[in-house]
Amino acid sequence: MTGRTMRAIALETAHALGPVAHPVPEPGPGQLLLRVDACGVCGSDLHVFELGRMPVGTVFGHEFVGTVEAVGRPGDARVGERWVGWPLLGCRECDACRAGLLDQCRRPLRIGLGGSVGGYAEYTLVDVETSLRVPDSVDDTTAALTEPLSVALHGIRISSIRPGDRVLVAGAGCIGLMALQCVLLAGAADVTVIEPAPQRAEAARDFGATRVFTDVAAAREALAADPVDVAVECAGVPGTLQLCVDLVRRCGEVVGLGAVSEDTVRPSQWLMKEITLRMASETREAFPLALRLLETGRLTPAGMVSLRARLEDLPALFEDGARREVKIHAVPAL
């Protein structure tokens, strides 16, 4: 540690966040100390917060862009450059790390999820080998969406979606809206979105959904006689995975991007319809591609950021209101 302290928002108890003076970490070899410019509030942050499973002292935040403040190894980066961080630190001791595959570390410290201090702070550490320098043409709001875009992009890339397909996206939070854009980029001819929250439903329309349902019963009625080819589950709430199975055609596919701890499904229906299920998480492979798509303007998701908040606003937002927003960015400089 440097001996300095910084403003951060950390878990004070299992179910309460609060401001703390946290030590500023010191970058080791191959690491960068970033001054956080913007950090997204992810649905998984809210989910694990509600479950109360993170240790007290955890500083959340794994979707961030920051400016290099210090370099652990000369020549890796320049002070003043902007970087987006891949959200884990390799142990540098396991066989994967020794082979240079830090993103496949056997014992990683997950940034913002209990392993290393996350982006709900003024400073955070990243590994230079897995993170990316941000082009000057990409603004902070857009750059901070690189990590969630990479999650949705990976899921759509491994799916069976082909030009002309009819697709359902269940849930229009950040990942759902990212998936919607990726599905359209993949050539889907018709994209139905189910999203009960009015602000998120409107965002889905703005981002090009063919039709948006805020009521599940209405969506079931509309798709009963004309099911979709592929359904993408992005809500991460119990029952949505089964809903996707209900609304996809026989021999269709369901792609799971949402995170839910427990759920109930009807395997017999999956069997009789011969459904293919693909689950997708983050992958380092999609990270640079996501940033390239943002740099070239092929995808322009910055409009989904509906609130730029101070760090000090986060405890109240986590207690009430965060799920009503489309996407929140915490901006330490505010």
Secondary structure in CASP SS format (residue, H / E / C, confidence):
PFRMAT SS
TARGET T0000
AUTHOR 0000-0000-0000
METHOD secondary structure of the structure
MODEL  1
M C 1.00
T C 1.00
G C 1.00
R C 1.00
T E 1.00
M E 1.00
R E 1.00
A E 1.00
I E 1.00
A E 1.00
L E 1.00
E E 1.00
T E 1.00
A C 1.00
H C 1.00
A E 1.00
L E 1.00
G E 1.00
P E 1.00
V E 1.00
A E 1.00
H E 1.00
P E 1.00
V C 1.00
P C 1.00
E C 1.00
P C 1.00
G C 1.00
P C 1.00
G C 1.00
Q E 1.00
L E 1.00
L E 1.00
L E 1.00
R E 1.00
V E 1.00
D E 1.00
A E 1.00
C E 1.00
G E 1.00
V C 1.00
C C 1.00
G H 1.00
S H 1.00
D H 1.00
L H 1.00
H H 1.00
V H 1.00
F H 1.00
E H 1.00
L H 1.00
G C 1.00
R C 1.00
M C 1.00
P C 1.00
V C 1.00
G C 1.00
T C 1.00
V C 1.00
F C 1.00
G C 1.00
H C 1.00
E E 1.00
F E 1.00
V E 1.00
G E 1.00
T E 1.00
V E 1.00
E E 1.00
A E 1.00
V E 1.00
G C 1.00
R C 1.00
P C 1.00
G C 1.00
D C 1.00
A C 1.00
R C 1.00
V C 1.00
G C 1.00
E C 1.00
R E 1.00
W E 1.00
V E 1.00
G C 1.00
W C 1.00
P C 1.00
L E 1.00
L E 1.00
G C 1.00
C C 1.00
R C 1.00
E C 1.00
C C 1.00
D H 1.00
A H 1.00
C H 1.00
R H 1.00
A C 1.00
G C 1.00
L C 1.00
L H 1.00
D H 1.00
Q H 1.00
C C 1.00
R C 1.00
R C 1.00
P C 1.00
L E 1.00
R E 1.00
I E 1.00
G C 1.00
L C 1.00
G C 1.00
G C 1.00
S E 1.00
V C 1.00
G C 1.00
G C 1.00
Y C 1.00
A E 1.00
E C 1.00
Y E 1.00
T E 1.00
L E 1.00
V E 1.00
D E 1.00
V C 1.00
E C 1.00
T C 1.00
S C 1.00
L E 1.00
R E 1.00
V C 1.00
P C 1.00
D C 1.00
S C 1.00
V C 1.00
D C 1.00
D H 1.00
T H 1.00
T H 1.00
A H 1.00
A C 1.00
L C 1.00
T H 1.00
E H 1.00
P H 1.00
L H 1.00
S H 1.00
V H 1.00
A H 1.00
L H 1.00
H H 1.00
G H 1.00
I H 1.00
R H 1.00
I C 1.00
S C 1.00
S C 1.00
I C 1.00
R C 1.00
P C 1.00
G C 1.00
D C 1.00
R E 1.00
V E 1.00
L E 1.00
V E 1.00
A E 1.00
G C 1.00
A C 1.00
G C 1.00
C H 1.00
I H 1.00
G H 1.00
L H 1.00
M H 1.00
A H 1.00
L H 1.00
Q H 1.00
C H 1.00
V H 1.00
L H 1.00
L H 1.00
A C 1.00
G C 1.00
A C 1.00
A C 1.00
D E 1.00
V E 1.00
T E 1.00
V E 1.00
I E 1.00
E C 1.00
P C 1.00
A C 1.00
P H 1.00
Q H 1.00
R H 1.00
A H 1.00
E H 1.00
A H 1.00
A H 1.00
R H 1.00
D H 1.00
F C 1.00
G C 1.00
A C 1.00
T C 1.00
R E 1.00
V E 1.00
F E 1.00
T C 1.00
D C 1.00
V H 1.00
A H 1.00
A H 1.00
A H 1.00
R H 1.00
E H 1.00
A H 1.00
L H 1.00
A C 1.00
A C 1.00
D C 1.00
P C 1.00
V E 1.00
D E 1.00
V E 1.00
A E 1.00
V E 1.00
E E 1.00
C C 1.00
A C 1.00
G C 1.00
V C 1.00
P C 1.00
G C 1.00
T H 1.00
L H 1.00
Q H 1.00
L H 1.00
C H 1.00
V H 1.00
D H 1.00
L H 1.00
V E 1.00
R E 1.00
R E 1.00
C E 1.00
G E 1.00
E E 1.00
V E 1.00
V E 1.00
G E 1.00
L C 1.00
G C 1.00
A C 1.00
V C 1.00
S C 1.00
E C 1.00
D C 1.00
T C 1.00
V C 1.00
R C 1.00
P H 1.00
S H 1.00
Q H 1.00
W H 1.00
L H 1.00
M H 1.00
K H 1.00
E C 1.00
I C 1.00
T E 1.00
L E 1.00
R E 1.00
M E 1.00
A C 1.00
S C 1.00
E C 1.00
T C 1.00
R C 1.00
E C 1.00
A H 1.00
F H 1.00
P H 1.00
L H 1.00
A H 1.00
L H 1.00
R H 1.00
L H 1.00
L H 1.00
E H 1.00
T H 1.00
G C 1.00
R C 1.00
L C 1.00
T C 1.00
P H 1.00
A H 1.00
G H 1.00
M H 1.00
V C 1.00
S C 1.00
L E 1.00
R E 1.00
A E 1.00
R C 1.00
L H 1.00
E H 1.00
D H 1.00
L H 1.00
P H 1.00
A H 1.00
L H 1.00
F H 1.00
E H 1.00
D C 1.00
G C 1.00
A H 1.00
R H 1.00
R H 1.00
E C 1.00
V C 1.00
K C 1.00
I E 1.00
H E 1.00
A E 1.00
V C 1.00
P C 1.00
A C 1.00
L C 1.00
END
